[in-house]
């Protein structure tokens, strides 16, 4: 297992370069005036993608499921970067993730727990879509509709891992976002009226749910 985790981390570093390019395509970095030349950049995207890939390989003990969750690492990393930059979750990334994740989970079904596992994934998707949809209807200025669409695909993947993973992943993002908001307020880097992208916290919470359940 340790060998494959290391392999996943190394491949994840390389895949992080692709994630950065995809994110730059949706949300280019504002380099300001002057020549557009970046010889060196902090490799946070690459390191984050590699860490997530390693955690997924460590947590998911059914090899047939790995393509679904590793593809999720790529999509999720790109979405986190884009949302952090422009406070938006582009439909071409979010909505494309749905059929990719579903097809890969369905392809894995004959080699894992079968159709009950796929049904659990669909139930997880429906449940999280419903919860976030209600949140959005109650307070649309506090939650973007892009977050609702992201919740569905996260519910799909978390539901396949079990209801413990689903519950932790569904609500850990809210806890992380709340802690971040408190930190900003305590350091006077934000006010009660400030807003920040919620997508990265949803994605990190989902990763926590996958790893801690």
C-alpha positions, 0 to 999 in steps of 0.5 A, spaced: 500 500 500 505 504 501 508 503 494 502 505 491 501 511 495 508 514 493 506 512 486 500 516 487 503 522 490 509 522 484 503 522 479 499 527 483 505 532 482 505 531 475 498 532 474 498 538 478 501 541 472 495 540 468 490 542 474 494 549 474 493 549 466 486 548 466 485 553 472 489 558 468 484 557 462 478 559 466 481 564 471 488 566 469 492 569 474 493 577 473 500 578 473 499 586 472 503 590 467 510 588 464 512 582 461 508 576 462 513 571 464 513 566 470 519 562 471 518 560 478 511 560 482 509 557 488 507 549 487 501 549 492 497 547 486 501 541 484 503 539 492 495 539 494 493 535 488 499 530 490 497 530 497 489 529 495 491 523 490 496 520 496 490 520 501 485 517 496 489 511 494 490 510 501 483 511 503 480 507 497 481 500 498 477 497 492 482 498 486 476 498 481 474 505 484 480 509 484 479 511 477 473 515 479 476 518 485 482 520 482 479 523 476 475 527 482 482 529 485 483 533 478 476 536 477 476 538 485 483 541 485 481 545 479 475 547 481 478 549 488 483 554 484 478 557 480 473 558 485 479 561 490 481 566 484 474 568 481 469 566 486 465 562 481 465 554 480 464 554 472 459 549 469 464 546 464 468 543 470 462 542 475 457 539 470 462 535 466 464 531 473 457 528 474 457 524 468 465 522 468 464 520 476 457 516 474 460 512 468 467 510 472 463 508 478 458 504 474 464 501 470 467 499 477 460 496 480 461 489 477 468 488 480 466 491 487 459 491 491 455 491 485 449 495 484 447 497 491 454 501 492 451 505 485 445 506 488 448 508 495 452 513 490 446 516 487 442 516 494 448 520 496 448 525 490 440 526 491 441 527 499 446 533 498 443 536 492 436 537 496 440 539 502 444 544 499 438 546 494 434 548 501 440 552 503 440 556 497 432 557 497 433 560 504 439 564 503 441 565 496 445 571 498 449 566 502 450 560 498 452 560 490 448 556 486 454 553 483 455 550 490 449 547 490 451 543 483 458 542 486 454 538 492 451 533 488 457 530 485 461 530 492 454 527 494 455 521 489 462 520 491 461 520 498 455 516 498 459 510 495 464 510 500 458 509 506 454 514 510 459 515 515 463 518 509 457 522 507 455 525 513 462 527 515 464 530 508 457 533 507 458 538 513 465 538 515 466 544 509 461 548 513 465 547 520 472 549 516 469 555 513 466 557 519 473 556 523 476 560 517 471 566 518 473 566 525 480 567 523 479 572 518 475 576 523 480 575 529 486 578 525 481 583 522 482 581 515 475 581 514 468 584 517 462 580 518 459 582 511 465 580 507 464 573 503 469 568 501 469 562 496 465 556 499 467 551 494 474 550 496 471 548 503 466 543 500 472 540 497 476 539 503 471 537 507 469 532 502 476 529 502 476 529 510 469 525 509 473 520 505 479 519 509 476 519 516 470 515 515 
